[in-house]
């Protein structure tokens, strides 16, 4: 009577890496919409491998270990200013 449902694994599908510069542009656009992102959210939004995203996030972002935004990434201050400048033009 009981049917066992297998959980669907999305990690089985291979994700192809985009060009680094192209991915950085996408990341900046995402951070314009929302200041803090969890890694899982970014993987879904960009459809990129988590490990590849982490490499780029380590360069562009600060990882929040504590506080209200614990476990999320936030753009480094030097990138926040450049994003605001380009948005004003």
C-alpha angles and dihedrals in degrees: 000000000000116000117205112218117209114225111245111243115211092183091075092075113085114234118213120224118244124216109286095236092047091051092049089055090051091049092052090051091051092050089051088060095045130011098214129043134179117225092245091054092050092049089054095045097046099030090221131138111273093231092053090048091051091056091054093041090055089058099041105030149049117231111225108223097174142020133042094326096047114161095019136109123237128187116259113254094251091058094044090061094049091048091051091048094052091046091055094055 
